[in-house]
Amino acid sequence: MNAMSDKKNQNEEYLQNAIDILNQVATNPSTPKNIRKNIQDLANDLKTQEHSMSVRASNVISLLDDITQDPNVPSYVRVTLWQAVSTLENIRE
């Protein structure tokens, strides 16, 4: 295997991990409803093939950053979203 496909596989793994984290938050009944909806939308954004993986990752990182700044977001949700951000930050093309 060449370095290119290794990197792509690694990026896909990071992307899937981030989607899994976001889905956990989105399906957790203790997450506020409006936040669940936003997080589900972001997970779906990561799945679309419309943009490159790194563009999708940076868009979602930016939106997650906005969400974590919201004082109404419970701290356990914020910490979990930071995990998703740090996973997405590993994606490089």
C-alpha positions, 0 to 999 in steps of 0.5 A: 500500500502506498502512503496516499491510500494509508492517509486516506484510510486513516482520514476515513477512520478519523471521520467515522470516529467523529461521526460516531461521537456526534451520533452518541451526543445526538441520540442521548436523551439528556442532550437538549433537543435543539442541540441534538438536532444541530449535532445530527445535522453536522454528522450528516454534513460529514457524510456528504461527498459534496466537498473534500474530507478536509473541507467537511472536517473544517466546516464542522469544526467551526460549527462545533466550536460555535456550539461549545461556546453556547452557555446552554450546552451542558458541560458533558456535551461540550467535553464530548464535542471537543473530542469530536473536534480533536478527532476531526483536526487529525484529518489532513489531505 
